[in-house]
Amino acid sequence: MLEKMDEFFRARLEGYDAHMKEEIEGAREFYPFTAAQLPAFPGAKVLDLGCGTGLELEDYFRLNPTAEVTGIDLSAAMLEKLREKFPGKKLKLICASYFDVPFGEAICDAAVSVESLHHFNAEKKLSLYRRLYAALTACGVFILTDYFSVSEEEEAAFFREYEALCTAQGAEKSELYHFDTPLTVHHEMQLLNDAGFSEVEILGHWGATHVIRACKGSR
């Protein structure tokens, strides 16, 4: 059964951090690895898409305690937990869909998203990535850590199942529902290229989860 995204995460807030760290293959490695790819210079401005409770920020604020992080998430409950975890840090938290929030231009040194974007189709992602490209400074980077389909056949099967559930439940097309529709890693990288990013590369992977770096300019 499909659940609306914010309702899904609000219902699972208790124990969420432990679940992500213990039950997702490689999570204890890929969260700190992701954090280490973000800028280390004082006052770095980072945009976190689907920040949740800030699992990668636990490591990032240890590496860069003066970073300024703007986090966007649909779940007010998760954002409140994130705020409680990092007292005194420079946080701007926005409870909304990152598809709807205007980013502006050249406003951040890096962007990051961890285990969030696998819920959406290529069309929505391409539009988002183009806005994200504009939001980064000239040498900015986007670090995407997410899980991906192992084949085009699996990717297509996820979308067929999602469409079937939407039809069966009369789901509203304008709503965001929690259902996994991961692209293949190569399709994801092509979207980033199409959005304007250069030097799109895989930095590491743990099972189906890959860490991708996409640069706005040459490094």
N, C-alpha and C positions, 0 to 999 in steps of 0.2 A: 504494500500500500504506500502511495506517495504521501510524504509529509512536507508541509511548507518548511523552507530552510530554517527560518528563525525559530519555529516551534520545535523542530527536530533537535537543534542544539541546546535550546533552553531545557528541554526534557532530559538531556544527557549531561548537563553541566557537572553534576556530582560524579566524580571519578573520571572526568574527561581527560585530564592531564595524564593520569596513570594509564588509561586505555591507550592513548596515543603513543606514549613512551614504551609501553610493555608489549603491545599487541601488533604494532605496525613494524614490519621487518626493517631493521636497520635504523629505527628512529633515534636511538641513543647515539648513533654516529652522525646521521644526516642533519639533525638539528644544530649541533655545534659546528659541523662542516659548513652549513649554510651561513651561520653567523660570521664565520671567519672570512667569507667572501665579501662582506659588506665593508664600507669604508671605515678605516680606523682613525682618521684624523679628527681632532676635537671639533665638536659642534656639527658633525656631518648630519645632513638632513635625509631621512629615509622614509619612504612611503611603504606601508605594509598592507597589502591587499588580502582581506580575509584573515586578519590578525588573530582572531579567536582569543585565547587566554595568553598569547604571547610566548609560546614555547621556545621559539628561536631567540626571542628577546632576552630570555634568561641568560643565554650565552653572550649575546651581543652587548648587553649593558656591562658585562664583566670586561669585555674587550674594549668597549668605548663608552665609558660612563657618562660622557657629556653629549652623546648623540641626541638629536631631536627627531622623534619618531611620530609620524602621523599614521594612526591605525584606523582602518575602515572594516567594519564587520556588521552583519545583519542582526547579530544577537546582542541586545543590551546587557543581558546577564553575563555573557562572556567578557564584554568590555569592562564591566564593573569588576570582575575578577582580575582582569589584566591590570586595571588601575590599582587595585589593592596589593598586587604583587610587586609593584615598582614605585613605592612612595618616593617623592622627591625627584623623579626622573622627568625629563622634558617630553611630555606626551600630549598629543592632541588626538582625541578619540572621536570618531564619527560613526554613529549608528545608522547605517544605510547600505544600500547595494553599491558596490564599487562601479557598477555599470552606470549608475545615475549621478555619482558625485563628480562635479567639475574639478579637474586637477589643476588647471592653469598651465602655464608654460615656464620651463626651466626653473621649477620650484624645488627640486630634490636632487641630491647627489646619487641616490640609488633607490631602487624599488625592490621589494621582495614579496613573494607569495609562496606559502608552504601548505601543501595538501588542501588546496581550495579550488583551483580552477578546473579540476577534472569533472566538475558537475555541469559544464557548459559546452555549447557547440562552437564550431569554428567561426561562424558568422559573428557571434557575440564577442568571441575572443579577439578577432581581428580588429574590430572597432575599439575595443578596450586597449589593445596593444598600440594602436596608432595614437590614442590619447596619452598613453603612458610614455611613449617615445617623446612626444612633445613636452611632457612634464619634466623630463630629465634634463639636467645641465649638459653641456657640450660633451663631457667625458663620462657621463653617467652610465650606470649599468643596471640591468634588471636580472635578479637572481630568482629563478623559478625552480622550486623543489616540489615535485608532484609525482603521482604515479600514472603510468601510461599503459595503454593496451599493447599486448605483445605482437599483434598482427592487425592488418586491415580488416580481416574477417571478424576478429573479436571486437574491434571498434564498431563496425557496422551492427553487430549483434546487440551491443549495449544500446545503441540508438533505436533499434527496432523494438527492443523491450520497453524502453522509455515511452516511445510513441504509443505502444499498445496499452500501457498503464494509463497514460493521459486520456486516451480514448475511452477506456473502460470506466474511469473515474470522473469523466467530464471535467478534467483539470483545466484551469484557466491559463491560457497561453502567456498572460502577462505576469503570472506568479513565478517565483523561483522555488523549485522543489528539490528536496534532497534525493538525488539519484545519480549514481556514478555513470558518466559517459566519457571516459578518458579517450583521447586521441592516441594514435601512436606517437612515439617521441619524434619521429621524423616529420609527421604532419604538423606537430606543435612547432618544431624548429622552422618549418617553412612559413608558418603564419608569422613568426617573429621576423623573419627575413622580409616578408611581404609588407610588414608594418614599418619597415625602414631600418631595423636593427642590423648591425654588421657583427662579424666575429661571433656568430651564434654557435656555441659549442657545449658539449656535455663535459662536465667537470668530474662527475663520479656517479655511481649508481649502487643502489642496495635493493636487490630484487627488482620489482617493477618501478620503484621510485628512482627518478633521475634528478640530478641537479644540473640545470642549464644556466649558462651565463650568456646574456645578450648585451652587446655594447652599443651605445649610441654613436660613439666615435672610435677611432683607433686607439688602442691602449699603448 
